[in-house]
Amino acid sequence: MRHQGIQFNRRWCLMIDPQKQANRWVKNLWKERGIRIVKPHDITLMRTMENGVRVGVSVLLENARETFEPVLTPILNMSITRAGSKLIMFIGDQDVDYSEDFSLHITTTLPNPHYTPEISIATTIIKLTVIPAGLDEQILAETVCIERPELEAQRDSLIVQAAKDADDTSKVEDDIFKLLSSVTGSILDNESVTQALDKSKEIAGEIKKRVQETKETTALINSTRNQYLDVSRRGSFIYFVIADMANADPMYQFSLAFFTNLFSKCIKECQKQKPPLPEGVVPSAEATALHVNLLVDIFSFIITAQVARDRGIISTSKWRLFLLGTSSIISTGSDEEEGGNKPSKMFSDLQKTEFIKDEQQTLISELEKIVVSKSGPGNITKQTLPLEGIKFSIAQHGTQQWEEYINLPNPEEKGPPAPWNTKLNIFQQLILHRYLREERVAFSVRKIVEYILGSIYSDHPPFDMKETFASSDYATPIVFILSPGTDPAQIMCNFAAEKGASERLVVKSLGQGQGPVTDKLIERGKEQGLWVLLQNCHLCTSWMPSLDAIIVKLGSADSTSKISPDFRLFLTSMLSKAFPVAVLQTSINITNESPLGLRVNLQRSLASFQEHFDAHSRTDFGPLGWNIQYDWTLADLDISREILLQYLGGYNEGDEDE
């Protein structure tokens, strides 16, 4: 229905297309007829539009923004006048002959754009985002195509055969109706009609037989394909977790094409397993997350939470409680009837406990809202967390044990006092930590990740520039999303020196008015095979449309283009809504945030330099040995190493008595 709406709508279609599937569909649909593709920032925009209106060809305006140039208003509004036998459209400052064969298609990769009422009235806005069920089927087809290519090929041929049989059936029916309508007199006396009807009946019987065989074969194939459903389902919600990361930071943008290619690569690299595949195929999908260069704890935790929710370990209400707090637990629907919200008394005796701070008492007392009596027609059921009754344990029966537990440096490792250590599952203990020891939530999250997915997800491997570089090419930039404590320039200088390419690395800091200089630098880099590092792209927002156009040209370059295969483009940027989404979806996005905890900091430091570990996580010790709070970074490591080398060099050259 959406496809028909796009083809036969009276207004131009504006398609919200974050995954660029509609974009590809439009290009394929009008490929034979000829379609001209243009972007809002192209200097040829108006010339392309005018030629399309005059000649009568289809125009695709892709990567549209939330606003349009005023000169496009007559085209969007279809402002057409008649002058004699001609149709005229006034564009810019001239009258242009209007061809009725002209069509305009608009796509945008913005996931949630906000358009003015004028644009909404002038166009038909269609949101074409992928849904879980559709993505499940796409990933299932991709997985089966890799694991059992002959099976997927047979299924595709059956689909084609079924469509052909449907067309043949329709044709036979039309032929029969045509013969019957042309007969004069008795049908039985017309030998040619009788023979034609017998032949049609024979063809219809063959088609019916093929249709039945196709149904049986399709059912058998689908039964085999369904053995891979766990893979497709896991891959599907991993993608949606990745897509939701844009809500936490708009720089975390990953295209569906990027994810699909990455998923296929992971499946191919995993050891091939033969069906039936009960749970052994799940790691194939989980391996995808290991290759996503988004090394932040929140990603692993959301993946874990999705797995736990899928398995029924975490309910929706508990998930909302953890994310939004007690205010998120509100009765709905029939709960407002008689017997509705009746908070039970809970944690009322906590005021007596001196080891719980005032703000903690306030937070925990709000948990009363969680325990509500929910009523329905003719019945009343009480919905509670397993925390009810813990108030007596804290305030009366186990004050000493609870005080020791709350004051532990790492309570998530030991668990609450008995019997709550067995009564509360690991996620319910996380909710408890959220209210009693909020600063330990991050460590509790890591423990949940280890429990559900394994330590491979919580122990992030050190950043490997070699692997990242190997995944790139001249058309795939590497974007460093800046975070405190990281220095991509130093990382690139060290990597270039290691690869013997220091003379090819060119570093350019962007700023106001640096666009033309940067364009020339990139052109020189493409010709000479340079590594171009553009720092602080967020400071040059006016140049971002040009960057988008450059990346598009790199992606569409063919073998005849004069681009050195050694050319690489590296970008660094802080959080910026002006950074083109299309560039982020095309690039390899890297964020290398400092990990939490002494152990992971030690592992990270030892992986790069053996002696650099003592100062990490020093903020845990407060004023006991340090004067100010300061986060040690890899830049400090490099400086410390240089100072040590200077001292050692000075000692070797100086007097031995010094």
TACORTA-V433540 format. One record per residue. N is the residue number from 1. RES is the residue in one letter. NEAR is the number of other ideal C-beta (glycine too) atoms within 10 Angstrom. D_FIRST is the distance of its C-alpha to the first C-alpha in whole Angstrom. Layout:
BEGIN
N,RES,NEAR,D_FIRST
N,RES,NEAR,D_FIRST
END
This chain:
BEGIN
1,M,5,0
2,R,13,4
3,H,10,5
4,Q,8,5
5,G,11,6
6,I,20,9
7,Q,13,10
8,F,7,11
9,N,13,11
10,R,6,15
11,R,14,16
12,W,19,16
13,C,21,14
14,L,25,16
15,M,23,14
16,I,20,16
17,D,26,16
18,P,23,20
19,Q,22,19
20,K,19,18
21,Q,18,16
22,A,24,13
23,N,20,17
24,R,13,18
25,W,18,14
26,V,24,15
27,K,17,18
28,N,10,18
29,L,15,15
30,W,18,18
31,K,9,21
32,E,7,23
33,R,10,22
34,G,9,24
35,I,18,23
36,R,16,25
37,I,17,25
38,V,18,26
39,K,19,27
40,P,18,28
41,H,15,32
42,D,16,32
43,I,7,35
44,T,11,33
45,L,17,30
46,M,16,32
47,R,11,33
48,T,18,30
49,M,25,28
50,E,17,30
51,N,16,30
52,G,23,27
53,V,22,27
54,R,15,30
55,V,13,29
56,G,14,25
57,V,18,24
58,S,19,21
59,V,22,22
60,L,20,20
61,L,25,22
62,E,22,22
63,N,24,24
64,A,22,23
65,R,14,26
66,E,11,26
67,T,12,28
68,F,21,27
69,E,12,30
70,P,8,32
71,V,13,32
72,L,20,28
73,T,14,28
74,P,17,28
75,I,25,25
76,L,19,23
77,N,16,24
78,M,14,24
79,S,14,27
80,I,14,28
81,T,11,31
82,R,9,33
83,A,9,36
84,G,6,37
85,S,5,35
86,K,10,33
87,L,16,31
88,I,15,32
89,M,22,30
90,F,13,33
91,I,20,32
92,G,13,35
93,D,6,38
94,Q,8,38
95,D,13,36
96,V,19,33
97,D,14,32
98,Y,22,28
99,S,15,27
100,E,8,24
101,D,11,22
102,F,20,22
103,S,21,19
104,L,20,19
105,H,24,17
106,I,25,18
107,T,25,18
108,T,24,20
109,T,21,21
110,L,16,23
111,P,17,21
112,N,10,22
113,P,16,23
114,H,9,24
115,Y,20,24
116,T,11,26
117,P,7,25
118,E,12,25
119,I,20,23
120,S,12,20
121,I,11,21
122,A,20,21
123,T,20,17
124,T,15,14
125,I,15,14
126,I,16,11
127,K,14,13
128,L,18,12
129,T,15,15
130,V,17,15
131,I,9,16
132,P,12,19
133,A,9,17
134,G,12,15
135,L,21,19
136,D,18,21
137,E,13,19
138,Q,19,19
139,I,26,23
140,L,20,24
141,A,16,23
142,E,20,25
143,T,24,28
144,V,24,28
145,C,17,28
146,I,18,31
147,E,23,33
148,R,19,32
149,P,10,31
150,E,9,32
151,L,17,29
152,E,19,26
153,A,12,27
154,Q,15,28
155,R,20,24
156,D,12,22
157,S,12,25
158,L,17,24
159,I,12,20
160,V,10,21
161,Q,15,23
162,A,15,21
163,A,10,18
164,K,12,22
165,D,16,23
166,A,12,20
167,D,10,20
168,D,15,24
169,T,15,24
170,S,10,22
171,K,12,24
172,V,17,27
173,E,12,26
174,D,10,26
175,D,15,29
176,I,16,31
177,F,10,29
178,K,10,31
179,L,17,34
180,L,12,35
181,S,7,34
182,S,9,36
183,V,12,39
184,T,6,42
185,G,7,45
186,S,8,45
187,I,12,42
188,L,8,45
189,D,9,47
190,N,16,44
191,E,8,45
192,S,9,42
193,V,17,40
194,T,13,41
195,Q,10,41
196,A,16,37
197,L,16,36
198,D,10,38
199,K,12,36
200,S,16,33
201,K,12,34
202,E,11,35
203,I,15,32
204,A,15,30
205,G,10,32
206,E,12,32
207,I,16,28
208,K,12,28
209,K,10,31
210,R,16,29
211,V,15,26
212,Q,10,28
213,E,12,29
214,T,16,26
215,K,12,25
216,E,10,29
217,T,15,29
218,T,16,25
219,A,9,26
220,L,12,30
221,I,17,28
222,N,10,25
223,S,9,29
224,T,14,30
225,R,22,27
226,N,14,27
227,Q,16,31
228,Y,26,29
229,L,15,27
230,D,18,30
231,V,26,29
232,S,23,26
233,R,18,26
234,R,24,29
235,G,29,27
236,S,23,24
237,F,19,26
238,I,23,29
239,Y,24,26
240,F,14,25
241,V,21,28
242,I,23,29
243,A,20,26
244,D,13,27
245,M,20,31
246,A,17,30
247,N,10,30
248,A,12,34
249,D,15,34
250,P,16,32
251,M,21,34
252,Y,21,32
253,Q,25,29
254,F,21,28
255,S,19,25
256,L,19,23
257,A,14,24
258,F,21,27
259,F,21,27
260,T,17,26
261,N,12,29
262,L,20,31
263,F,26,30
264,S,17,30
265,K,15,34
266,C,19,35
267,I,23,34
268,K,11,36
269,E,10,39
270,C,17,39
271,Q,7,41
272,K,9,39
273,Q,12,39
274,K,8,39
275,P,16,36
276,P,11,37
277,L,16,36
278,P,9,37
279,E,7,37
280,G,15,39
281,V,23,35
282,V,16,35
283,P,18,37
284,S,26,35
285,A,24,32
286,E,21,35
287,A,17,36
288,T,21,34
289,A,21,35
290,L,12,38
291,H,13,37
292,V,19,35
293,N,18,38
294,L,18,37
295,L,16,41
296,V,18,41
297,D,19,41
298,I,15,38
299,F,23,36
300,S,24,38
301,F,23,38
302,I,20,34
303,I,23,34
304,T,25,37
305,A,21,35
306,Q,18,32
307,V,20,34
308,A,21,36
309,R,16,33
310,D,12,31
311,R,9,35
312,G,7,35
313,I,17,38
314,I,23,37
315,S,13,36
316,T,8,33
317,S,13,36
318,K,20,38
319,W,17,36
320,R,14,36
321,L,22,39
322,F,18,40
323,L,10,38
324,L,10,38
325,G,15,41
326,T,17,43
327,S,10,41
328,S,14,38
329,I,19,39
330,I,11,38
331,S,17,38
332,T,7,35
333,G,9,34
334,S,12,36
335,D,16,39
336,E,11,40
337,E,13,42
338,E,6,45
339,G,15,46
340,G,15,43
341,N,13,44
342,K,13,48
343,P,13,49
344,S,12,51
345,K,10,54
346,M,22,54
347,F,23,56
348,S,11,58
349,D,13,61
350,L,17,60
351,Q,12,62
352,K,12,65
353,T,19,64
354,E,8,65
355,F,14,63
356,I,21,60
357,K,12,59
358,D,8,59
359,E,10,55
360,Q,17,54
361,Q,16,56
362,T,11,53
363,L,18,50
364,I,21,51
365,S,17,52
366,E,17,49
367,L,23,48
368,E,16,49
369,K,18,46
370,I,21,44
371,V,18,46
372,V,19,45
373,S,17,45
374,K,19,41
375,S,20,42
376,G,12,39
377,P,6,40
378,G,5,43
379,N,8,44
380,I,13,45
381,T,9,44
382,K,12,45
383,Q,13,43
384,T,13,45
385,L,19,45
386,P,11,48
387,L,20,50
388,E,17,52
389,G,11,55
390,I,23,55
391,K,19,57
392,F,12,60
393,S,17,60
394,I,26,60
395,A,18,62
396,Q,11,65
397,H,10,65
398,G,18,64
399,T,15,65
400,Q,9,66
401,Q,15,64
402,W,21,61
403,E,16,63
404,E,14,64
405,Y,21,60
406,I,19,59
407,N,10,61
408,L,13,60
409,P,8,59
410,N,12,56
411,P,20,56
412,E,21,52
413,E,11,55
414,K,11,57
415,G,16,55
416,P,24,56
417,P,18,59
418,A,11,59
419,P,9,58
420,W,22,55
421,N,12,54
422,T,9,53
423,K,14,52
424,L,19,49
425,N,15,47
426,I,17,46
427,F,23,43
428,Q,19,45
429,Q,20,48
430,L,21,46
431,I,21,45
432,L,24,49
433,H,22,50
434,R,17,47
435,Y,22,50
436,L,19,53
437,R,20,53
438,E,12,50
439,E,7,51
440,R,19,51
441,V,17,47
442,A,16,46
443,F,18,49
444,S,23,47
445,V,23,44
446,R,23,45
447,K,19,47
448,I,23,44
449,V,24,42
450,E,17,45
451,Y,16,45
452,I,20,41
453,L,19,41
454,G,13,44
455,S,10,46
456,I,16,45
457,Y,20,42
458,S,20,45
459,D,14,47
460,H,19,45
461,P,12,47
462,P,14,48
463,F,18,46
464,D,11,47
465,M,19,46
466,K,10,47
467,E,11,44
468,T,16,42
469,F,17,43
470,A,9,43
471,S,14,39
472,S,15,39
473,D,14,39
474,Y,19,40
475,A,17,36
476,T,16,35
477,P,23,37
478,I,23,39
479,V,25,39
480,F,24,41
481,I,25,40
482,L,20,44
483,S,14,45
484,P,8,49
485,G,14,51
486,T,21,49
487,D,18,50
488,P,22,48
489,A,17,51
490,Q,15,53
491,I,21,51
492,M,24,50
493,C,16,54
494,N,16,55
495,F,18,52
496,A,18,53
497,A,11,57
498,E,11,56
499,K,14,54
500,G,8,57
501,A,16,54
502,S,14,56
503,E,9,57
504,R,17,53
505,L,19,52
506,V,15,51
507,V,16,51
508,K,16,50
509,S,13,49
510,L,22,47
511,G,12,47
512,Q,10,47
513,G,10,48
514,Q,18,47
515,G,17,44
516,P,10,46
517,V,10,49
518,T,19,46
519,D,15,44
520,K,10,47
521,L,16,48
522,I,20,44
523,E,12,45
524,R,13,48
525,G,22,47
526,K,22,45
527,E,12,47
528,Q,12,50
529,G,15,48
530,L,21,49
531,W,23,47
532,V,21,46
533,L,23,46
534,L,24,45
535,Q,19,46
536,N,17,45
537,C,24,42
538,H,17,41
539,L,15,44
540,C,22,43
541,T,14,39
542,S,11,40
543,W,22,39
544,M,19,36
545,P,18,34
546,S,17,36
547,L,24,36
548,D,20,32
549,A,18,33
550,I,19,36
551,I,22,34
552,V,20,31
553,K,13,34
554,L,20,35
555,G,12,32
556,S,10,31
557,A,14,35
558,D,6,36
559,S,5,39
560,T,6,41
561,S,11,41
562,K,8,44
563,I,18,43
564,S,13,45
565,P,8,44
566,D,15,46
567,F,21,44
568,R,23,43
569,L,25,42
570,F,25,42
571,L,24,41
572,T,24,43
573,S,24,41
574,M,13,41
575,L,13,39
576,S,17,37
577,K,9,34
578,A,14,34
579,F,22,34
580,P,23,31
581,V,20,28
582,A,22,27
583,V,22,31
584,L,24,31
585,Q,20,28
586,T,22,30
587,S,23,33
588,I,18,35
589,N,23,36
590,I,20,39
591,T,19,41
592,N,23,44
593,E,16,45
594,S,17,49
595,P,22,49
596,L,14,50
597,G,15,53
598,L,13,57
599,R,12,56
600,V,18,52
601,N,19,54
602,L,16,57
603,Q,16,55
604,R,20,53
605,S,20,56
606,L,13,58
607,A,12,55
608,S,13,56
609,F,13,60
610,Q,8,62
611,E,11,64
612,H,20,62
613,F,17,61
614,D,10,64
615,A,15,62
616,H,23,59
617,S,19,58
618,R,17,61
619,T,12,59
620,D,10,59
621,F,9,63
622,G,9,63
623,P,8,67
624,L,7,69
625,G,7,69
626,W,12,67
627,N,6,67
628,I,6,63
629,Q,9,60
630,Y,11,59
631,D,13,56
632,W,20,57
633,T,16,55
634,L,21,55
635,A,14,56
636,D,16,59
637,L,19,60
638,D,18,60
639,I,12,63
640,S,15,65
641,R,13,65
642,E,10,66
643,I,10,69
644,L,11,70
645,L,10,70
646,Q,10,72
647,Y,10,74
648,L,10,75
649,G,10,75
650,G,10,78
651,Y,11,80
652,N,8,80
653,E,7,82
654,G,9,84
655,D,6,87
656,E,6,87
657,D,4,88
658,E,6,85
END
